[in-house]
Amino acid sequence: MKVKLIAPVAVLVLGAAGLFAQATQTLTGTVSDAMCGAHHMMKDATAAECTRECVKKGSDFALVSGGKVYTLKGDKAQFDKFAGENVVVKGKVSGTTISVDSIATSKS
């Protein structure tokens, strides 16, 4: 009898975990690129200039937040407007990737 009850409960728990993993989250951080992250390598260039140059060379836009670097997926032209700036990003987080729903300048 206990075995019959364990299987449905396990399915519900695993299903709920999957839903929470795909829930929209809000993160605050700085728009950078995946290669440089928080530490830009171009001498004599601003964070925005370095980010844009690295993206031109094939790197992805990224969000540096809480010591982590998240790759941003979505409208690259929109991300470019915020290069080097502090932003608030809303989207679905999967590992180290954010599927961006919205991005705006951080008020803090």
WOPE-V303458 format. One record per backbone hydrogen bond with DSSP energy under -1.0 kcal/mol. NH is the residue of the N-H (numbers start at 0). CO is the residue of the C=O. E is the energy in kcal/mol with one decimal. If there is no record, write none. Layout:
nh = <NH & NH>
co = <CO & CO>
e = <E & E>
//
This chain:
nh = <4 & 5 & 6 & 8 & 9 & 10 & 11 & 12 & 13 & 14 & 15 & 16 & 17 & 18 & 19 & 20 & 22 & 24 & 26 & 28 & 29 & 30 & 31 & 33 & 36 & 38 & 49 & 50 & 51 & 52 & 53 & 54 & 55 & 56 & 57 & 58 & 61 & 62 & 63 & 64 & 67 & 69 & 70 & 71 & 72 & 78 & 79 & 80 & 81 & 82 & 83 & 84 & 86 & 87 & 88 & 89 & 90 & 91 & 93 & 96 & 97 & 98 & 99 & 100 & 101 & 103 & 105>
co = <0 & 1 & 2 & 4 & 5 & 6 & 7 & 8 & 9 & 10 & 11 & 12 & 13 & 14 & 15 & 16 & 19 & 90 & 88 & 86 & 63 & 84 & 61 & 59 & 32 & 35 & 45 & 46 & 47 & 48 & 49 & 50 & 51 & 52 & 54 & 53 & 31 & 69 & 29 & 67 & 64 & 62 & 95 & 60 & 97 & 74 & 75 & 76 & 78 & 79 & 30 & 81 & 28 & 103 & 26 & 101 & 24 & 98 & 96 & 93 & 70 & 91 & 72 & 89 & 89 & 87 & 85>
e = <-1.1 & -1.9 & -1.4 & -1.5 & -2.5 & -2.1 & -2.1 & -2.4 & -2.5 & -2.2 & -2.3 & -2.0 & -1.7 & -1.7 & -2.2 & -1.9 & -1.2 & -3.3 & -2.8 & -2.1 & -2.0 & -2.2 & -2.9 & -2.9 & -2.7 & -1.9 & -2.6 & -2.5 & -2.5 & -2.3 & -2.6 & -2.3 & -2.2 & -1.4 & -1.7 & -2.5 & -2.5 & -2.9 & -2.7 & -2.5 & -1.9 & -2.9 & -2.9 & -2.6 & -2.8 & -1.9 & -2.4 & -1.1 & -1.4 & -1.3 & -2.3 & -2.5 & -3.4 & -3.0 & -3.3 & -2.6 & -2.3 & -1.9 & -2.8 & -1.5 & -3.0 & -2.6 & -2.4 & -3.3 & -2.0 & -1.8 & -2.3>
//
